[in-house]
Amino acid sequence: MSTTTLSPIEVPPQVPSRRAFLRTGALSALAAGTLVACAKAPEAQTVKATAPSDSDHGGGTMAPHPAAVTATAKAEEMDRLHEAGIKAFPAKTEGKGNVLFEPRMEGNVKCYDLECSVLQWETEPGKRVTAWAYNGQVPGPQIRVKEGDRVRVKVTNRLEESTAVHFHGLELPNDQDGVPFITQPPIKPGETFTYDFTVPMGNHGSHMYHSHHNAAKQVGLGLLGAIIVAPRRPAAIERCDVDHVMILNDGMHGYTLNGKGFPATEPIVAKLGQKVRIRFMNEGMMIHPMHLHGMHMTVIAKDGWMQPAPWKCDTLNVAPGERWDVIVNCNNPGTWAFHCHILPHAESDHGMFGMVTALVVQK
């Protein structure tokens, strides 16, 4: 880009009167402004760069004019950021949530020990946040049981405030519902509380467990997890090759899928011709319309209850507290974007972030 340098106006050797000086200065400023406007006219499509810092000043009382950045250069930089994010996916981060929780058997009772504690959690490469977690994971470990199972969950509180655990979607006896001062005393710091129940028959499906005490804070910080109840006699439509739980959250860690934000989210991988079951669970405070590219979803269950007539969509609204189960017939090979379609939850001028992953269908 060419620039035009204006010569300084020469000052006559004699000292002018104050009135003459002001008149001369005003005319010179007007002329200089006209010249600058003319010089810039051919480059009207350039975008002014951000203001320079104090370290950029060349001395004196005025900073130099900021360098102009062309529209092409700005577009190239945005493309570079977008490409870098895609190439980094799936990015490695410390910690993994939603890991299958193997029970400890005491006779015919499936026993699970949950400890609530504070830790640092890496949501994206280099981005660490304070998390409140079950067993050092966000989301907490994934519990899988069957209808009719006897279950015992011992909760130990290592936090600095009280807590409790609610089994969201399970129709349990009142004293097992996990709501302080309604069904139980709060679990105070340093204390333990044991939930002991039999999973009801007919109450199978995708459910959640989470704090129900100061929940906007505690669930937003990570006290949440999945509890899946398998039916004694699965329906034919439920048969699948890949069973994937996707927990959505929009709390204090930003927009996350299973505790991570893009590019650190985990892709769903299947082979051509396989069927994938995706269990959406919204633990956040916003609606998230989840959109899959390339293939449709067949909706088979809501909140654990089988739909009387399965239906198809490519974008599914998942409201807070809801669980939706879908089947995807992987008949279209390739890597397909999968994201929340409230676009500010998934993409910016710096590239994709937050609630974005991919379904990879391998040949």
VEXLOMI-675276 format. One record per residue (C-alpha): x, y, z. Coordinates in nm, 4 decimals. Layout:
residues N
        px        py        pz
         X         Y         Z
...
This chain:
residues 363
        px        py        pz
    0.0000    0.0000    0.0000
    0.1396    0.3400   -0.0955
    0.1209    0.6291    0.1451
    0.1609    1.0003    0.0891
    0.3868    1.1947    0.3244
    0.2940    1.5585    0.3677
    0.5758    1.8139    0.4012
    0.5616    2.0372    0.7073
    0.4535    2.3952    0.6402
    0.7569    2.6254    0.6389
    0.7578    2.8990    0.9026
    0.8864    3.2424    0.7868
    1.1909    3.3667    0.9725
    1.0177    3.6755    1.1112
    0.7922    3.6423    1.4141
    0.4305    3.7046    1.3038
    0.1682    3.8881    1.5020
   -0.0718    3.6740    1.7091
   -0.3632    3.7524    1.4717
   -0.1567    3.6664    1.1625
   -0.0309    3.3457    1.3259
   -0.3838    3.2245    1.4031
   -0.5076    3.3125    1.0532
   -0.2133    3.1360    0.8873
   -0.2495    2.8300    1.1119
   -0.6201    2.7927    1.0398
   -0.5711    2.8103    0.6647
   -0.2816    2.5624    0.6834
   -0.4879    2.3166    0.8862
   -0.7721    2.3399    0.6380
   -0.5385    2.2798    0.3467
   -0.3677    1.9893    0.5217
   -0.7025    1.8265    0.5998
   -0.8074    1.8545    0.2352
   -0.4805    1.6961    0.1213
   -0.5158    1.4080    0.3695
   -0.8726    1.3397    0.2568
   -0.7626    1.3360   -0.1068
   -0.4697    1.1084   -0.0287
   -0.6954    0.8575    0.1475
   -0.9716    0.8564   -0.1137
   -0.8317    0.5705   -0.3292
   -0.8161    0.3453   -0.0191
   -1.1678    0.3923    0.1122
   -1.2075    0.0137    0.1534
   -0.9358   -0.0218    0.4163
   -1.0232   -0.0843    0.7802
   -0.8460    0.1165    1.0471
   -0.6394   -0.0913    1.2869
   -0.6928   -0.0795    1.6594
   -0.5387    0.2099    1.8487
   -0.1699    0.1639    1.9276
   -0.0494    0.1196    2.2820
    0.1746    0.3649    2.4626
    0.4737    0.1528    2.3667
    0.3998    0.2253    1.9993
    0.4393    0.5995    2.0359
    0.7307    0.7479    1.8472
    0.7924    1.0282    2.0966
    0.6511    1.3748    2.1430
    0.2968    1.4459    2.2446
    0.1184    1.2762    1.9519
    0.1015    0.9076    1.8617
    0.1644    0.8179    1.4970
   -0.1340    0.7340    1.2776
   -0.2231    0.3610    1.3163
   -0.1392    0.1416    1.0239
   -0.4365    0.0473    0.8063
   -0.5365   -0.3179    0.7687
   -0.6933   -0.4159    0.4394
   -1.0254   -0.5973    0.4286
   -0.8488   -0.8897    0.2613
   -0.5930   -0.9165    0.5407
   -0.8673   -0.9053    0.8028
   -1.0595   -1.1843    0.6266
   -0.7421   -1.3944    0.5960
   -0.6770   -1.3621    0.9695
   -1.0315   -1.4701    1.0548
   -0.9992   -1.7706    0.8209
   -0.6687   -1.8629    0.9849
   -0.8303   -1.8694    1.3310
   -1.1237   -2.0791    1.2079
   -0.8939   -2.3286    1.0372
   -0.6659   -2.3576    1.3405
   -0.9607   -2.4497    1.5625
   -1.0844   -2.7165    1.3222
   -0.7366   -2.8652    1.2825
   -0.6965   -2.8821    1.6614
   -1.0144   -3.0905    1.7010
   -1.0292   -3.3098    1.9019
   -0.7825   -3.1248    2.1242
   -0.6304   -3.2978    2.4241
   -0.7069   -3.1607    2.7701
   -0.6504   -3.2822    3.1220
   -0.9396   -3.4708    3.2790
   -1.2311   -3.6653    3.1354
   -1.5859   -3.6650    3.2645
   -1.8839   -3.8962    3.2223
   -1.6649   -4.2056    3.2664
   -1.8569   -4.5292    3.3274
   -1.8823   -4.5997    3.7020
   -1.8382   -4.9670    3.7904
   -2.0298   -5.0480    4.1097
   -1.8982   -5.2223    4.4163
   -2.1231   -5.5170    4.4934
   -2.2384   -5.5814    4.8488
   -2.4489   -5.8932    4.8126
   -2.7108   -5.8006    4.5533
   -2.6722   -5.4243    4.6114
   -2.4900   -5.2031    4.3592
   -2.2887   -4.9551    4.5665
   -2.1462   -4.6245    4.4461
   -1.9318   -4.3812    4.6468
   -1.9521   -4.0162    4.5391
   -1.7227   -3.7484    4.6811
   -1.7916   -3.3789    4.6216
   -1.4766   -3.1671    4.6020
   -1.3244   -2.8539    4.4472
   -1.0625   -2.8792    4.1737
   -0.9216   -2.7083    3.8656
   -1.0790   -2.8363    3.5423
   -0.9437   -2.7820    3.1910
   -1.2375   -2.7084    2.9596
   -1.0266   -2.6136    2.6545
   -0.6514   -2.6287    2.5900
   -0.4942   -2.3917    2.8422
   -0.8257   -2.2778    2.9922
   -0.8632   -2.3909    3.3530
   -1.1647   -2.3129    3.5682
   -1.2688   -2.3819    3.9248
   -1.5025   -2.6806    3.9303
   -1.7099   -2.8584    4.1921
   -1.7012   -3.2212    4.0921
   -1.8153   -3.5712    4.1799
   -1.5115   -3.7997    4.2039
   -1.2880   -3.5476    4.0250
   -1.4925   -3.5500    3.7026
   -1.7135   -3.3020    3.5173
   -1.9701   -3.4416    3.4489
   -1.9585   -3.6919    3.7322
   -1.9138   -4.0645    3.6660
   -2.1856   -4.2269    3.4562
   -2.4044   -4.4693    3.6518
   -2.5776   -4.7537    3.4628
   -2.8271   -4.9804    3.6371
   -3.1342   -5.1873    3.5450
   -3.4989   -5.1784    3.6399
   -3.5425   -5.3561    3.9718
   -3.1778   -5.3129    4.0825
   -3.1082   -5.2328    4.4457
   -2.8815   -4.9258    4.4515
   -2.6871   -4.7565    4.7324
   -2.5143   -4.4210    4.6766
   -2.2929   -4.2864    4.9572
   -2.2218   -3.9133    4.9203
   -1.9325   -3.7491    5.1060
   -1.9193   -3.3688    5.1116
   -1.5699   -3.2136    5.0866
   -1.7057   -2.8696    4.9945
   -1.7219   -2.5585    5.2129
   -2.1027   -2.5500    5.1925
   -2.3830   -2.8018    5.2262
   -2.5127   -3.0054    4.9336
   -2.7487   -3.2921    4.8407
   -2.8105   -3.5222    4.5433
   -3.1368   -3.5429    4.3476
   -3.1926   -3.8339    4.1054
   -3.3692   -3.6393    3.8321
   -3.6314   -3.8497    3.6535
   -3.6313   -4.1464    3.8927
   -3.9614   -4.1946    4.0765
   -3.8241   -4.2814    4.4196
   -3.9656   -4.2864    4.7739
   -4.0008   -3.9367    4.9183
   -3.7080   -3.9660    5.1595
   -3.4745   -4.0477    4.8677
   -3.5589   -3.7414    4.6547
   -3.2601   -3.5338    4.7695
   -3.4109   -3.1883    4.8378
   -3.2862   -3.0357    5.1664
   -3.5524   -2.9286    5.4184
   -3.8246   -3.0972    5.2105
   -3.7114   -3.4616    5.2077
   -3.3824   -3.4666    5.4026
   -3.1372   -3.2516    5.5972
   -2.8576   -3.0968    5.3898
   -2.5289   -3.2848    5.3714
   -2.3041   -3.0464    5.5634
   -1.9301   -3.0036    5.4985
   -1.7407   -3.3110    5.6134
   -2.0570   -3.5222    5.6466
   -2.1893   -3.8195    5.4477
   -2.5382   -3.9248    5.3453
   -2.6440   -4.2562    5.1920
   -2.9254   -4.2946    4.9397
   -3.0673   -4.6470    4.9313
   -3.3432   -4.7452    4.6881
   -3.4722   -4.9988    4.4385
   -3.4992   -4.8741    4.0807
   -3.8710   -4.8811    3.9923
   -3.9943   -5.1084    3.7171
   -4.1171   -4.9154    3.4149
   -3.8950   -4.6165    3.5006
   -3.6122   -4.6987    3.2628
   -3.4364   -4.4544    3.0296
   -3.2034   -4.1545    3.0413
   -3.1964   -3.9749    3.3763
   -2.9605   -3.7421    3.5644
   -2.8253   -3.6853    3.9135
   -2.7229   -3.3436    4.0422
   -2.7116   -3.1131    4.3413
   -3.0454   -2.9694    4.4583
   -2.8959   -2.7256    4.7129
   -2.7803   -2.3825    4.5920
   -2.8217   -2.5605    4.2605
   -2.7728   -2.2669    4.0212
   -2.4182   -2.2393    4.1555
   -2.3400   -2.6018    4.2338
   -2.4752   -2.7565    3.9130
   -2.3230   -2.4716    3.7109
   -1.9862   -2.5532    3.8632
   -2.0104   -2.9238    3.7768
   -2.2103   -3.1218    4.0336
   -2.4042   -3.3230    3.7755
   -2.3977   -3.6607    3.6078
   -2.5952   -3.9229    3.4156
   -2.7822   -4.2236    3.5551
   -2.9046   -4.4610    3.2851
   -3.1664   -4.7266    3.3635
   -3.1762   -5.0169    3.1197
   -3.5129   -5.1857    3.0593
   -3.5590   -5.5531    3.1325
   -3.6968   -5.5985    2.7809
   -3.5597   -5.3376    2.5383
   -3.7732   -5.2356    2.2409
   -3.6415   -5.3278    1.8979
   -3.5958   -4.9599    1.8052
   -3.3531   -4.9165    2.0975
   -3.0963   -5.1576    1.9583
   -2.7815   -4.9706    1.8603
   -2.4097   -5.0147    1.8024
   -2.2925   -4.6971    1.9799
   -2.4590   -4.5486    2.2906
   -2.3440   -4.1908    2.3551
   -2.4441   -3.9645    2.6458
   -2.4181   -3.5908    2.5711
   -2.4644   -3.3656    2.8746
   -2.5194   -2.9993    2.7888
   -2.4297   -2.7205    3.0300
   -2.4107   -2.3425    3.0093
   -2.3053   -2.2548    3.3628
   -1.9898   -2.0988    3.4984
   -1.7646   -2.2981    3.2658
   -1.9245   -2.1575    2.9501
   -2.0992   -2.3634    2.6844
   -1.9904   -2.7250    2.7230
   -2.0628   -3.0781    2.6051
   -1.9656   -3.3338    2.8690
   -1.7631   -3.0705    3.0518
   -1.5539   -2.9577    2.7538
   -1.5753   -2.6793    2.4970
   -1.4701   -2.7086    2.1319
   -1.2049   -2.7996    2.0160
   -1.1708   -3.0209    2.3262
   -1.5117   -3.1864    2.2823
   -1.5217   -3.5570    2.2024
   -1.6377   -3.6689    1.8565
   -1.8894   -3.9502    1.8160
   -1.7367   -4.2202    1.5953
   -1.9262   -4.4954    1.4138
   -1.8867   -4.7142    1.1072
   -2.0947   -4.6856    0.7941
   -2.4237   -4.8699    0.8483
   -2.4108   -4.8644    1.2273
   -2.6795   -4.7137    1.4478
   -2.5906   -4.4554    1.7125
   -2.8065   -4.3730    2.0130
   -2.7503   -4.0231    2.1480
   -2.8890   -3.9343    2.4910
   -2.9163   -3.5545    2.5215
   -2.9318   -3.4249    2.8801
   -2.9613   -3.0529    2.9507
   -2.8146   -2.9609    3.2898
   -2.7939   -2.5924    3.1971
   -3.0270   -2.2954    3.2244
   -3.0856   -2.2306    2.8529
   -3.2541   -2.4089    2.5642
   -3.0127   -2.5685    2.3172
   -3.1395   -2.6745    1.9705
   -2.8948   -2.9496    1.8774
   -2.8405   -2.9786    1.5026
   -2.6791   -3.2670    1.3145
   -2.5482   -3.2209    0.9596
   -2.5747   -3.4866    0.6888
   -2.8240   -3.7236    0.8528
   -3.1519   -3.7000    1.0393
   -3.2263   -3.8107    1.3941
   -3.5155   -4.0396    1.4863
   -3.6539   -3.9366    1.8255
   -3.7481   -4.2400    2.0340
   -3.7803   -4.1166    2.3950
   -3.8317   -3.8055    2.6089
   -3.7403   -3.7894    2.9787
   -3.7022   -4.1666    2.9803
   -4.0445   -4.2370    2.8304
   -4.0641   -4.4048    2.4910
   -4.2446   -4.2009    2.2260
   -4.5677   -4.3650    2.1047
   -4.4718   -4.2772    1.7456
   -4.1005   -4.2100    1.6734
   -4.0466   -3.8986    1.4635
   -3.7639   -3.7493    1.2589
   -3.5760   -3.4201    1.2753
   -3.2308   -3.2735    1.2184
   -3.2592   -3.0073    1.4921
   -3.3903   -3.0985    1.8365
   -3.4734   -2.8407    2.1043
   -3.3432   -2.9567    2.4429
   -3.4788   -2.7453    2.7288
   -3.3303   -2.7307    3.0811
   -3.3932   -3.0547    3.2683
   -3.5041   -3.2433    2.9576
   -3.3614   -3.5670    2.8243
   -3.4145   -3.6750    2.4658
   -3.3037   -4.0048    2.3112
   -3.2456   -4.0266    1.9363
   -3.1225   -4.2903    1.6908
   -2.8996   -4.1955    1.3962
   -2.8655   -4.4404    1.1090
   -2.5098   -4.3711    0.9936
   -2.5593   -4.4061    0.6180
   -2.3612   -4.1029    0.5005
   -1.9804   -4.1297    0.5363
   -1.7698   -3.8344    0.6423
   -1.7106   -3.5968    0.9292
   -2.0320   -3.4103    1.0071
   -2.0692   -3.0998    1.2216
   -2.2928   -3.1411    1.5264
   -2.3688   -2.8304    1.7315
   -2.6117   -2.6093    1.9183
   -2.7915   -2.3929    1.6626
   -2.8097   -2.0882    1.8858
   -2.5062   -1.9720    1.6932
   -2.3471   -1.7542    1.9653
   -2.3169   -2.0792    2.1652
   -2.1055   -2.2343    1.8903
   -1.9203   -1.9868    1.6693
   -1.7608   -1.6410    1.6604
   -1.5262   -1.4476    1.4337
   -1.2431   -1.6366    1.6073
   -1.3873   -1.9719    1.4985
   -1.5977   -2.2490    1.6467
   -1.6125   -2.2879    2.0235
   -1.8388   -2.4188    2.2968
   -2.1202   -2.6547    2.1977
   -1.9661   -2.8048    1.8853
   -1.8586   -3.1605    1.8139
   -1.8750   -3.3969    1.5145
   -2.0272   -3.7297    1.4141
   -1.7603   -3.9223    1.2246
   -1.8964   -4.1972    0.9996
   -1.6111   -4.4181    0.8830
   -1.6242   -4.6340    0.5697
